[in-house]
């Protein structure tokens, strides 16, 4: 059977998604609208600044990334969408008891109080979300989905390259399987962006990549590059503590102690410093060589023009470039600030040691991961601008994880640090909202001040966006940011709530009324899915606006009754 006939027999949504994905020339370009002003229910004015995808760090050099960046891809062409009448939690310090969010060309074009009458352009789809809560898409800084894929077999285990304790040359992207069924499950629970890291067996595990989940479960998700978050910098996974010394010490190798861990990391960065010096010298020498060549060429041309005897031609060879080392290239990029450092580390003493190593070699740690003892050095973490990606109550499974407290996140928040709730699990990622609720409750029980639902929401949205250096693009419901929005059927901090719709880049990527619309290879085999009615979203009603119309139909009870 040929490909065309196979496509004809495929479920309708797959055929639509494939047609949309292959017509790349017709994809909707992402635009940046101007700043808009919103008003809170109390009457205070809040200005949502326009955002563009920028970063304070330079992008990788061509030698380190020989291919062009992956294009911005959306699930399908889609009209402007107005979500109106629901509670809007922006994760930017403002919550609207009854508000609206307008999505245009993949971006947030407006957000504010009320139903947004007159905001939507002609032809927009209006979705009545009364009784719902809108939040930014959730972001997980620590995932192994795609490199430890479902089904969990040896053939799908690609997270740790354990041939050496230092493997900075490997990239998680190169072992990432975009058809992992767990990716679809995460999207259905409101997670729109993840960072996929190598595992923690190695002192230096390799490069991590950030992925946008809008295309998961569609035929367009055939490569890791198709899912890469545009312009997101790569990360470097490092590890201290038990894992490296256990993995290599039990084999009679190094490291076998925490002393060996630190020595190995320092030695690796010393090599990177020397590697960078060699390349710096080469570029200086090449610059001098080009200057001498240009001067000689100029003198030759001037002599010819004046009819004077010509000088000897310039025959010096250019300097030889140093040999390229892919691993040292990664570490040199860390030293230049182009790759963000993420460190698997549990104990306070080891976090302090890693901060000392970073200071010694002149790089910055972006986030400590797991970090169950981070509350012990919260002031230093806050002062040095290091975020903490952790759990609420996952501890006790090995010695270095014993001295944890449920109040870790709240204590970090009180110290002015930047706490984040991560998953490290294809199951935990499906309840990041509940993890935030638990952390909020633990802090309140302790009496930590300044905690509210907006702060808790930032632990799974704005703060992880900062840690991945994509906070100019996602992490809050702000004008100009990408249109990643989750529609919940209740409070996102309730164990009884679930997403009824997820928008990625302004397109409806998940509809709870039609969960089978997104499938991966291991999820097929069920009945075919008929085409959806235009603009439907579970438990809501929609209407496409004619010119100058701004009305919408009443909101019925959710399908299947209350949850």
N, C-alpha and C positions, 0 to 999 in steps of 0.2 A: 504494500500500500504506500503510495507516495505521500509526501508531506502535505500537499494541498488537501488530499482526501482525509488525512488524519486530522487536519485542522477543521475541516468541515464537520467531522464527527465529534469534535471536542465540545465540552460544555460551553454554552453561549458566553458566559463572562470571560472565560479564558480566551475565546476568539476575539472578543472585543478588546481585552487587555493587550493581546499580542498585536493586534492591528494598531492600537494606539502607541505601543512601545516602539514598533518598527517605523512609524511615521515620525521620525525624530525631527524632521524639518518643520513639522506643524506643531511641535510642543509649545506650550505657553511659556513665554519668557517671564522671569520673575522681575517685577518692578519695585521701586522703592517710593511709596507715596510720601507726601510731606507730613510733618507732625500734625496731630490733631489734639483737640482739647476735650477731656471728658469731665463729667460732674458727678460727684459721689452723691448717694441718697441724702447725706447730711448737708449738701449744698456746697461743699468745698470743691474747688476746681483742681483737677489733676491733669497735667499735660503729659501725654504719652509721646516720647520723642521718636522721630523717625529713626530706623535702624538699618544699617547696611552690614554686609558680611565683611568685616574687617578684622584684622588681628595685629597685635603689637609685635608679633614675631615674623621674621622673614620666612618665606616659603622655601622648600627644599631646593637645593641646586639641581641643575639638569642632570648632573652626573649621578646624583642619588636617586632621581626619579626620572628614568629615561622616557616614560610614556606621558602623554598629556593627561591632565586631570579628567576624571570621569565627568560626563555632562550632567547637568541638572535634569533629572527625568521625573515626570509626574505620572501617576497611574493612568490618567486619561485626560483629554481636554475636558474642561468643566466650566460652567458659567459662574459668575459671581454668586456667592451664597451669603445670605443674611441669617444668622442665628439670633433669634429675638425672644425676649420675655423671660429668660432664665437668670439664675444667679450666676454672676461672672466673677470668678476669683482670678485676678490677673497675675498673682505671684510677683507683683511690682509695687506692693504697698497699698493697693486700692481694691476693694471688693464692692461690686454693685449688686444690691439686693435684687433688683430687676434691671437687667442690662441687655446689651446686644454686642455682637461681634460680626463684622463684615469681612468676608474673604474675597479678594479680587486678585486674579492672576497669580495665585499661589501665595499671596502675602496677606497680612492683616491690614486692611485699609481703614478700619474704624473700630473703636471699642469705646463703650460709654454707657451712661445711664439711660434707662427707658427702652422702648421697643425699636428705636432707630427709625422712626417714621421719616420718610423722605431721604434716608441715607442710601438705600439700595438703588443701583442704576436699573434702567429698563432691562428686562430679560433676566433679572436675578432670580434665583431660587430662594424663597423665604421659608425658613424652617422654624416652626413654633416650638420652643423649648421651655415653655412654662412648666414649673415644677422640677426642672432639671438644674444641674450645676455644670458650668463650663470651666475648665482649667486648661493650662498649657499641656501639651503632650509630655508624658513622663520620660525621664532620661536616666539611664543606668550606666554608671561609670565603670562597672566591673562585670563583664559578661564573658562566658566561654561558649555561648551559643554559636553554632556554626563550626567551631573547632572541636567541641565535644558534642556531637549532634545526636538527635533522635532518629532512629533507634540507637541506644547506647551499646555499640559493639566495638571490638578492637579495630575493625575497619574504619570506624568513624572517630577514632581517637587521634586527634591531630593537634593537641594543645601544648605538649611539652616535647621539645627536641633535646633528649637527655644524653646525647653523645658527648656533651662537654658542658661544664658548669657555666661557661660564658658563650652565649650564642647571640650577640647583638645583630648578626647579619640576617637572622630569620624574621619574617613578617607574618603576623597572624593572618593577614589578608590572603596569603598564599595557601593557607590550609582551611580557609573559610568556605563552608558549603552553604550557599544561599537558599537551598531548598530544605534546610532544617525545619521540621514542623514546629519546633519550639518558637521560632521567630514569629510565626502566625499567631500562636497562642499569646505571645507577649504583646503583639499589636492589639489583639482583642481585649487585653487588660489595660490598654491606655498607654503602653510604652511605644514611643515613636522614634527614639534614638538610643543607640547602645554603643559603648566602647568594647570591642572584643580584644582581649589581651592574650598573649601566650601564658602558659601556666607558671607555677612558682617553684618548679624543681630547680631552676638555674638561678645563679646570682644575677645574671643578666639574661633575660629570657628572649628578648627581641622586640621588634616594633609592634605596637598596637594600632588598630585602625578604628575610626568611628563610622558607624553605619546608620543610615536613615531607612526606616522600615516601610515606607510607603508602597514599595513594589513587592514585598514578600507575598508569596502565595500566588503570584501571577507568572505567566510565561516569560516576562521580561527579567525575572530574577534568575538569570543563568550565569552570572559572574559576580564576584565580590565587588568588582569595580562599578557595576551597575547600581550597587547599594551604598557606595561610599558617600559620606556626607561631604558636599562640595566645600572645598577650601579648609576643611578641618585639618589641623596639624596632626601628625602621627604622635604616638606616645612611645615611651620606652618602659617595658616592664622589668623591674628589678625585684629582688627578694632578699630578705635577711632572715635570720632565725633558723628554725628547725628544718625546714624543707630541704634547702641545698645541702646542709651537712648530713642529713639523713640519706638522701638519694646517693650522694657520692661517697660518704664515709662508709656506708655499708658495703661498698664495692672495693674498699681499700684505697680509695682515691682521695683527692682534695676537692673541696674543703671537707673536713670531718669535724671541725669545731667552729664556734662563732669567731674565734680569732682568725681562722682560715677564711671565713666569709668576708671579713673586713679587709684582710690582706688581698684577697682576690679582686674585690671591687676597686680598691685603691690602685692596684697594679694595672687593671684594665684602663682606668682613666689616665694613668700616667702614660701608658702607650698612646692613648688618644691625643694627649697634649703634644707628644713628640711627633705623631703623625700629622697633626695640624700644623706644627712648626715647619715640617718638611714641605707641606703644600704652600704655606705662606711664603717660605723662601723661594720656592719654584715660581710663584706668581710675581714676586718682586724681581727675580732674575729675568723672567720673561718680559716684564715691563721695561727693564733696562735694555734688554736685547732689542725689543721693538723700537725703543727710542733711538738707539744707535743705528739701527737699520733705516729708520725714517730720516735721520739726519744725513746718513750717507747717500740715500736716494735723492734727497733735496740738493745736496752739494753736487751730485752728478748732473742733475737736471739744470742747475744754475750754470755749471761750467759749460755744458753743451750750448745753452742759450747765449752765453757770452763769448763763445768761440775759444774758451781757454782749454788747456789740456785737462782731460778728465781724470779724476782721482781713481785709485784702485777700487774695484767693486767690493761691496760688502759681502763677505763670504762666510762669516761666522755662523756656526750652527746654533739653533735655539737650544736652551737648556733642556735636559731630559726631565720629563715629569716623573714624580715618584710613582711607585707601583700602587695600584688601586686595591684597597682592602675593604671589603664590604662591611665587615664588623666594625673596624675602626672608623669607617665613614659614618656609621650610625652614631658612635660615641662623639665624634667630632661635631656632628650636627647638634648633639645635646649641648656641647660646650658653647656652640654659637647661639643657642636659644631657639633652634628651629624644631626640635623634638622635645615634647613634654615628658618629664620623668614621673612615673607612677610606681610607688614602692610598696610591695607586700611586706607588712611589718606589724607585729602584734605588741611587742613590749616597749615601754617608755624608754629604757636605756638604749635599745637598738635604734629607735627613732632619733634619739639625740645623736647617736653615732653617725647615722646616715646624714643628718643635717650638718655634722662636722665635716664629713667627706665632701658634701656639696659645697661647703664654704671653702674647703681646701682647694678644690679644682675649679671653682668659679661657675658652677651651674646651680639651677634652682629646682627644688622638688615641688612639683605641682600638687601632688596629693599622696598621702599615705593611705593604703588600703587595708581594711580589716581593723587594725589600729585600736584594739579593744582597751588599751591603756592610754589612749590619747588624752584623756581627762587629766592625767598626771603632768603633762607638759602643755596644757592648753594655752597658757600665756605665751610661751615661745612660739607655738604654732601660729597664734594670732599675730604676733609681732613680725614673724617672717613671711606671713601671707601664704601659708601652706594649708590646703584644705584636707579634710579627713573623710574618707569614704568608708563607712562602717555599717554594722548591723545594730539592732536593738538588743536582742537577747540570744544571739547564736554564739555560744562559748562552751568551754569545758571539754572540747573534743581532743585537745592535746595540751601539754603543759603550758605552752606560751599563751594559751587562750583562757587561762583560768581567772585572771584578776580583772574581769570585766564587770561593768555595772550598767544597768539599764538606763541610767541617767547620763551616759557618756555624751550623747548628742546634745542634750540640754546644757550640760556644763560647758561644752565647747562653744555653744551659742552664747552663753552668758559671758564667756571670756573674750568674745569678739572674733572668734575663729570662724571658719566656714565649714560646718558639718554637712555631710551628704549621706544619704542612705542608699546603699548599693545592694546587689543581689548575690553575685558569685554562684548563681544557681538558675537553671531554667524553670524551676518551680517558684522560688522566692521572687523572681522578677514579676510574677503575675499578681503580687500583692504588695507592691511598693507603697501604695496608698495606705494600706493597713499598717505597714512598718512605720510610716510617718505618724499615724495615729497613736501607735504604741509609744513612740519616742516622745510625742507631745504629752501624753498622759503621765509618763514617768517623770518628766520634768516638772509638771504641775504638782504631782504628789510630793516632790522634793521641795516645792516652793520656789522654783526658779522663776524670776520675773521676766516680763517681756516676751512671753511665749503666747502666740495666737495661731490661728489656722493659716494665716498668710505666711507666717514664718515657717510653719511646718510644711506647707506646700513648697516653699523654696528648697527644702532639703531634697526634694525629688524632681525639681525643675530648674530653677535659676542657678542654684549652687553647682549641680553637676554640669550645667552648661558652661559655667565659668571654668570648671576644672578641665573641660575638654576644649576650652578656648573657642567656643561657638556661641557665647552668650550674646553676641551682637546679632545673631540670627534666630535663636530659639531660647526657650527657658521662661518666657513670660508672654502674656497677652498684651503686646505693645505694638503700636502702629509701625509698620515697616518690617516686622519680623515675619518669618515663614509661618504659613497658616497651619500650624500643628495644634489642634484643639481636640480635647476629649469632652464628650457630653455624658455626664453621669446621671443615673436615675434617682440619685439622692445625694447626700453629703459624701464627698470622696473619702471622708474619714470614718465612714460607717462600714462595718463588716457586711452589711446587707446591701450595699450599693455596688453597682457594676456599670461599666461603660455601655451605653446603648449606641454610641456612634463615635468614631475616631476619624478625624480629618488630618491628612498629611499633605503639606503644600497646597492647602485649600481644597483638596479633593477628598471625597468620601472614601476612605480606605477600609473601613469596617462598619457594617450595619448589623446590629444584633438581630434584626428581623431576618437577615439573610447571612448567617455565619458561614455557610458552606460556599460562599462566593469566592473565598480565598482558600486554596488548597495547595499542598505540596505533593511530591511524588508519593510519599508514604501515607497521604490522606485521601487519595483518590479511591474510587471503587463504589462510592455511594451514587444515589440517583442524580440525574442531571438537574441543573438549576435553571429554571426559566428566567427570562429577562426581568429585572425589577421594574416596578412602576417608577416613573421619572421622579427623582429627588426624594424617595422615601427614606425615612430614618425611623428606627424602632420606637414605637410609642409616640410618634410625632406626626404632624401633618405638614405638608408643604404646598406651596403655590408658586408658580412661575409668574413673575411680575410683568404685566404689560406696561407700556409707557405710562409713567406718572402714577402707577398704582402702588400702594404700600400696604395692602390688606393681607390677612392670612386667615386660614380657616381655624375653627376651634380645635383644641388639643384633646383627643380621646384618651381613655384609660390605656395604659400599656398593655400590649398583647400578652395574654397569659396571666393577667392579674398582677397584684402587687407581689413584690419579693421581700 
